[in-house]
Amino acid sequence: AQSVSQHNHHVILSEAASLELGCNYSYGGTVNLFWYVQYPGQHLQLLLKYFSGDPLVKGIKGFEAEFIKSKFSFNLRKPSVQWSDTAEYFCAVRGTGGFKTIFGAGTRLFVKA
Amino acid sequence: DADVTQTPRNRITKTGKRIMLECSQTKGHDRMYWYRQDPGLGLRLIYYSFDVKDINKGEISDGYSVSRQAQAKFSLSLESAIPNQTALYFCATNNGQGADGYTFGSGTRLTVV
């Protein structure tokens, strides 16, 4: 079955700490991968996406993610988090040529000032 | 103006009542979606529509119905609301090409008492 697993439900970091949020997926085919961010009280916004080519994808606000095909992973990273990065982060997968996007359960990040 | 507008933003309704959530988009996309978000479960697809005449059930369509009134408008109805439909509801749109991500609305927080 198609699924997305996010390893951590809650993460607490201090400002300037490095961030890595894990995401693994199960899908029988080639995929497009996404990270969305939901700031408190707001809607989901696209942070970055992978569709082909360089497996290291750079997104907005200093975030990046690496697609490791052999591990079915698409982990999100940021070298130095800020208080304003406090949000919930969702990993999502969609088969290429498909339409249905499957979301992970989300990881709530809290950054202490 | 927002690319995807949802109304109402918040709604409290009683068990058994019929309620409609509305969504309109200015992106000019054909594809529109309704998701519900529950804590710890991520987003789950309720219904999706690829054009005005094409409406499909998602993974949790029971208890819901939709209407695609125009390319830009896609409404979700709860025919007889029940408490376990209390959730945050998001409308989204994309063009369905390549790795196009979703543009989400701001959400409707629905409480069924």
Boltz contact constraints between the chains, C-beta under 6 A:
constraints:
  - contact:
      token1: [A, 32]
      token2: [B, 99]
      max_distance: 6.0
  - contact:
      token1: [A, 34]
      token2: [B, 101]
      max_distance: 6.0
  - contact:
      token1: [A, 43]
      token2: [B, 104]
      max_distance: 6.0
  - contact:
      token1: [A, 43]
      token2: [B, 106]
      max_distance: 6.0
  - contact:
      token1: [A, 43]
      token2: [B, 107]
      max_distance: 6.0
  - contact:
      token1: [A, 44]
      token2: [B, 104]
      max_distance: 6.0
  - contact:
      token1: [A, 46]
      token2: [B, 101]
      max_distance: 6.0
  - contact:
      token1: [A, 49]
      token2: [B, 99]
      max_distance: 6.0
  - contact:
      token1: [A, 49]
      token2: [B, 101]
      max_distance: 6.0
  - contact:
      token1: [A, 51]
      token2: [B, 99]
      max_distance: 6.0
  - contact:
      token1: [A, 103]
      token2: [B, 42]
      max_distance: 6.0
  - contact:
      token1: [A, 103]
      token2: [B, 43]
      max_distance: 6.0
  - contact:
      token1: [A, 104]
      token2: [B, 42]
      max_distance: 6.0
  - contact:
      token1: [A, 105]
      token2: [B, 40]
      max_distance: 6.0
  - contact:
      token1: [A, 105]
      token2: [B, 41]
      max_distance: 6.0
  - contact:
      token1: [A, 105]
      token2: [B, 42]
      max_distance: 6.0
  - contact:
      token1: [A, 106]
      token2: [B, 42]
      max_distance: 6.0
